[in-house]
Amino acid sequence: MLDYSSIKPRKRIIVDGEPYEVLDAHVFRKQQRKPVNQTKLKNMITGKVVERSFHQSETVEEADIDKKNIQYLYNKPARGAQAEREWWFCDPNDPSDRFEIGESVIGETANWMKENMEVEGLVFDDAIIGVTVPIKMEFEVTEAPPNIKGNTASGGDKKVTLETGAVIVTPMFVETGDVIEVNTETGTYVKRVE
């Protein structure tokens, strides 16, 4: 159990029976009142972000999130207007043990997953509720606009497309075919790999 002041960013807690990740927390006191921890929480199942205050007398249970190595295989496009894309995975030790994870669970991580790579599945109550990839990864640039002399007045950045389909902003010198390192938490360019 965590008391109100121990609820800090990056902690995972149980609220109303569901796991939440603490995005932001600020303990403050209004005049003569008791301290309050004002938090911003992200539901790890639905992705919905909510704000909630925890008072001095409240405690919350820390979420028991297990991690499991899984291998990303491929994805299928959505069929129909209401359908989600299908993301298929398997157990790295048993490729015949295949299972699907919905697009709503994958979220932004989809931008950084390469076929046949191992990722970490976040498990809560025997169900995978999220997928994480390494913070820094290398990607090949598949599309980059050409450099035009004199167009650095706008800051010297351009948008390029990576092998996974993700679009990020990079410096002007990055070309098609280059391999670059990307921070997958922020979606930002780190460096060009030689």
Secondary structure, 3 states (H helix, E strand, C coil): CEEHHHCCCCCEEEECCEEEEEEEEEEECCCCCCCEEEEEEEECCCCCEEEEEEECCCEEEECCCEEEEEEEEEEECCCCCCCCCEEEEEECCEEEEEEEEEHHHHHHHHHHCCCCCEEEEEEECCEEEEEECCCEEEEEEEECCCCCCCCCCCCCEEEEEECCCCEEEEECCCCCCCEEEEECCCCEEEEEEC
